[in-house]
Amino acid sequence: MTLYWTGHARDRLLERNLIMSDVLHVLKRGFVYEEAEPSTRHGLFKYAMESPTPNSGARTVRVVVVPDVGTVGLKIVTVMWKDEPRN
């Protein structure tokens, strides 16, 4: 599986002092607790995965992803703290 990072996701990662291994940890050990939302690409959906990571202290990291079965890829849309307000 290929990971595709948006510029927004890279910026948010740096802004929150997280590292790539935090995102990989969420992808490996995280869960989806909310319903999927339609993506901007027709037929695809975005999912918010959540998990604490070794680098996040007691805070939970949320990673929004869009899986694409056709390309066997996973687009990382954004990275945020679960406890921060969403825009």
C-alpha positions as CSV (number, residue, x, y, z in Angstrom):
1,M,0.0,0.0,0.0
2,T,1.2,3.5,-0.9
3,L,0.7,6.4,1.4
4,Y,0.0,9.8,-0.2
5,W,0.5,12.8,2.0
6,T,-1.3,16.1,1.3
7,G,0.6,19.3,2.0
8,H,-2.0,20.2,4.6
9,A,-1.3,16.9,6.5
10,R,2.5,17.6,6.4
11,D,1.9,21.1,7.7
12,R,-0.4,20.0,10.5
13,L,2.1,17.3,11.5
14,L,4.8,19.9,12.0
15,E,2.5,22.4,13.7
16,R,1.5,19.8,16.3
17,N,5.1,18.6,16.9
18,L,4.2,15.1,15.8
19,I,6.3,12.8,13.6
20,M,5.5,10.3,10.8
21,S,5.8,7.4,13.2
22,D,2.8,8.9,15.1
23,V,0.7,8.7,12.0
24,L,1.9,5.2,11.2
25,H,1.1,4.1,14.7
26,V,-2.5,5.4,14.3
27,L,-2.8,3.6,11.0
28,K,-1.6,0.4,12.5
29,R,-3.3,0.5,15.9
30,G,-6.1,3.1,15.6
31,F,-9.8,2.7,15.3
32,V,-12.6,4.4,13.3
33,Y,-15.4,5.5,15.7
34,E,-17.4,7.7,13.4
35,E,-19.3,7.1,10.2
36,A,-17.4,7.7,7.0
37,E,-18.0,10.9,5.1
38,P,-18.0,11.3,1.3
39,S,-14.7,12.4,-0.1
40,T,-14.3,15.1,-2.8
41,R,-13.6,12.3,-5.2
42,H,-16.8,10.5,-6.3
43,G,-17.1,7.0,-4.9
44,L,-14.5,7.4,-2.2
45,F,-15.0,8.1,1.5
46,K,-12.8,9.6,4.2
47,Y,-12.4,8.1,7.7
48,A,-11.1,9.6,10.9
49,M,-8.8,7.1,12.7
50,E,-7.9,7.7,16.3
51,S,-5.3,6.4,18.8
52,P,-2.9,7.6,21.4
53,T,0.8,7.3,20.2
54,P,4.0,6.8,22.1
55,N,4.9,10.4,21.3
56,S,1.6,12.0,22.1
57,G,1.6,11.8,25.9
58,A,-2.0,11.3,27.1
59,R,-3.6,12.9,24.0
60,T,-5.3,11.0,21.2
61,V,-4.1,11.7,17.6
62,R,-6.8,11.7,14.9
63,V,-5.7,11.0,11.3
64,V,-8.2,11.6,8.4
65,V,-7.6,9.2,5.5
66,V,-9.1,8.4,2.1
67,P,-8.5,4.8,1.1
68,D,-8.5,4.1,-2.7
69,V,-8.9,0.4,-3.5
70,G,-8.2,1.1,-7.2
71,T,-4.7,2.4,-6.6
72,V,-4.2,0.4,-3.4
73,G,-3.3,3.7,-1.8
74,L,-4.1,5.7,1.3
75,K,-4.3,9.5,1.2
76,I,-3.4,11.2,4.5
77,V,-5.7,14.3,4.5
78,T,-4.9,15.8,7.9
79,V,-3.5,15.1,11.3
80,M,-5.0,16.6,14.5
81,W,-5.5,16.2,18.2
82,K,-8.8,14.5,18.9
83,D,-9.5,17.1,21.7
84,E,-9.1,20.2,19.5
85,P,-12.1,21.8,17.8
86,R,-12.7,20.9,14.2
87,N,-13.1,23.7,11.6
